[in-house]
């Protein structure tokens, strides 16, 4: 059975430790704690100083990343049971409230806020794979290989199995 991989990226308007980002830093750890408890959350890639997930290789960033001496930008790579579970967490509660403040912290640009794609049951995507999907979405738009939570491609079906009813209704649309 397939699982949903989800990569998110944000580029701070100011350096990471600037006081303008204090609100982001205040909610970041509590949101990570809540996501670990979320229905349908299956796990996340680890960062160099983080435990509790899978090793996704050396963390890299999309081509829009600008190094300003702080060495990082907010990015996540996670696995979910399905698009509905990822949407339920992303667009409700504390995470949704933080998203409403995104313009306080992040630059707007030609990049999407996230990309999603289906992965095989035993596959754990790496940072390089996530960046390739993310940049493909930015460059080529939606398709069955890279999409958004708002326009999820149907979950792949193994031969002889029917798609779950909720996933079957998710069609890619602009």
N, C-alpha and C positions, 0 to 999 in steps of 0.2 A: 504494500500500500504506500502511496506517495505521502510526503509531508511537505509543508510549506516552509520555504526558506525566506527570510525577511532581512534585508539590509537597509539601515538608515544612515544618513549622513547630514551633518550640519556644519556650517562654517561660521564660527563666531565673528561678529562684527568687530570686536576688539580682542586683544590677546586673552587667552583662556583665564588667566588669574586676575584680570581687570575687575574691579568692584561692580562694573555694569553686569557681570555674569553671576553675581552672588545668588540671585534667584534661581538660576539654572542649577548651580552647585548644591543649593539647599534641597532641591527636589530630586536630584539625580539618584542618590543612594536609596531614598524611600521608594522611588519608582522601581529600581532594580529589585528591591525586596518584594514589592507587590507583584511584579511580573513573574517572579519565581513561584508564586502561589496561584497564578492565573490558570483557570481552566483551559486546557488545550496547549499550554506552554510546555515544550519538550526540552528546551535547553538553549544555551548560548555559547558562542565562541568566546574564548578567553583572551584577555589582553596580556601583555608581558608581566604585569604585576597582579594578576587576578587568578583565582582558583575557581573551580566549580563548574567548568564547562569543557568543551572539546578544544584541542589544539588546532587552530585554523592557520597555522604558519605565522610568518612575520606580518604584523599588521601594516597594511598599506592604505593609501587614500586615493580617491579619484583625482583626475587631472586638474580639478578646480581647487584642490587643496593648496593653501598658501602657507608656507612655513614662516612664522613670525617670531621665532625664538622660543615658542612654548612647546613645540614638539608633538602636538596632537590636535585633534578635532573630534567632536562627539560623533561616534559611529558605533553601530551595533550590528551584530549578525546573530540571528536567532532562528530556531525551528519551532514550528507550530503544527498542531494536529491538522488544521485546515484554515482557510481564509476567514471563516466566521469567527473562530476563536481569536485570531490575531486582530480582527476588526473590533471585537467586543472589548478587548483590553485597550487597544490603541485609541479608540474614539469615545471612551467613557472614563469616569473617575479622575484620579490624580493625573494620569498621563494626558487625558484630553485637556485638563486645565492648564497643564504645562504647554501643550501645543498651542493653546490660545495666546500664550505669551512668547511664542517663537520669534516674532519680529523684534522683541526686546533684546534678543540675544544673537540671532543669526542673520547673516546676509541673505538676501534673495539673489538668485542667479539663474543661469540657464540649466541648472541641474534639478532633478526631481528630489523630493524629500525622502523617498524610499523606493525600493524595488522588491518585488516578490517573484518567486519561481518555485516550481515543484521539483522535489528531489526524491530519489529512491529511498526506501525505508532505512537502509543501512548506510546511506551516504551522509557525510558531515562536510558541508561546504567550507572552503577556505576563503581567506580574505581576497585572494587574487580572483577566484571565481566570482565572488560577490561584486567586486569592482568591474569585472568584465560585463556582468549582467546589468549593473547600474549604468555604466557608460553606454551600453547598447540601447537601453531604454531611452536615455537622453538623446542619443544620436538617431535612432530609428523608430521610436514610438513603441506602442503596445503590440505585443504578439504573445503567442503561447509560451515563449521562452523567457519573457521578462515583462512583467505587468505590475500594476499597483493593487493595493487592497480595495480600491474603489472600482477596479475593472479587472477582477481576477479571472484568469483563464480557468476553464473547467479542470477539476482534478483528473489526472490521467487515469485511465481504466486499464487494469490488467485483463488480458484475454479471458473471457468467461465470467467476468465480474461486471456488475452494473455500477455506474457512478452513484455516489450518495445523492439523495434528492436535493439537498441544499447546495451541493457543489455543482450539480448538473445545471442549475439555474444561473450560474455565474458566467456570463458571456463577456468577452472582451468588447469594450466600446470606448470610443474617444470621449 
